[in-house]
Amino acid sequence: MRLGLSLGYQTAWSTPADHLALAQEADRLGYSVVWAAEAYGSDSPSMLAWMAGQTQRIDVGSAVMQIPARTPAATAMTAATIDALSGGRFRLGLGVSGPQVSEGWHGVRFAKPLGRTREFVDIVKLAVARKEVAYDGEHYTLPLPDGPGKALRLSFHPPREHIPIYLAAVGPKNLELAGEIADGWLAVFYAPEFADEHLAAVAAGRAKAGKELAGFDVVPSVPVVIGDDVASCAELVRWYAALYVGGMGSRTQNFYNQLATRMGYGDAAREVQDLYLAKRQRDAAAAVPMEFIDRTSLLGPKERIAERMREYAASGVTTLSVTLFVADRDSGVQTLRTVAEALDLSGVGE
């Protein structure tokens, strides 16, 4: 199992300089990849291109580039460009976002996300491979019919004809799609105890493509808090869990709430959502079960985290990407070092 670093996106309490320092430390420590995110603030490719120019070995990956934010061709251009800038170190993570961001921010209908994702990935692969981009799908038609457009191919030669593609997937059908058309899965709220069901869906998709699960990169983003008291560590993650389970999306379309329900936390997930949508965020955070936080995070002293890493590796995780819940840059750097030491202690690192 390899290590990754999930930086997320820029917030009121982070800076690009902080994120660069953490990426550079992860590079020095031998982490395999650093991921940047986007929602409706900072974009991921700008951050990744900037970090790629100031790191040496570590891969840079989007987790994610939003499908409704760009055309497939623009996404392929960006991916090929960052891959060239980084010397072949780019990983393209894609996701459909949610209906509120897709329709409210990008003005793109959220309907039929699976079909749109499949066609989007088809076109990206065509373009990156420098094949003529002609496509006749339900959602994308290139070139447009009855107009002056013509089928084109990427006008420069990127380092690779195939850039690894990852899908951010939560539901069973999207997991199956990831297994079928992608090289990896970007997971959230991943608990080793519930991994079999998720990976069975991925394996079904791999089988459709005539492939085995071996070689497919399973990449959960896992909160990490180092400390002697596990319950105190969990308190730092509690607000994040409440935001996603309770407030990310609408009452009827919250994929993280549905995931928590499938994991057996249905009653708690409903309570957290009711409280969050009633603007009682503090009560919502308090209602998140400690067990849910502990199962989906790395909490406690180094030895406990090493033990937990063994469980992640045994469940099928190939790249464990940590999300740092820390107060400042120095604490983040120290946490990265402790996580690397924990992996060595676990005996499951590559």
PyMOL commands that set and color helices and strands:
alter all, ss='L'
color gray80, all
select helices_A, chain A and resi 16-29+44-52+67-69+72-85+99-104+113-128+172-181+192-208+230-247+255-277+281-287+290-295+302-315+329-346
alter helices_A, ss='H'
color red, helices_A
select strands_A, chain A and resi 2-6+33-36+59-62+65-66+90-95+135-136+141-142+165-168+184-188+217-226+298-300+319-324
alter strands_A, ss='S'
color yellow, strands_A
deselect
rebuild
show_as cartoon
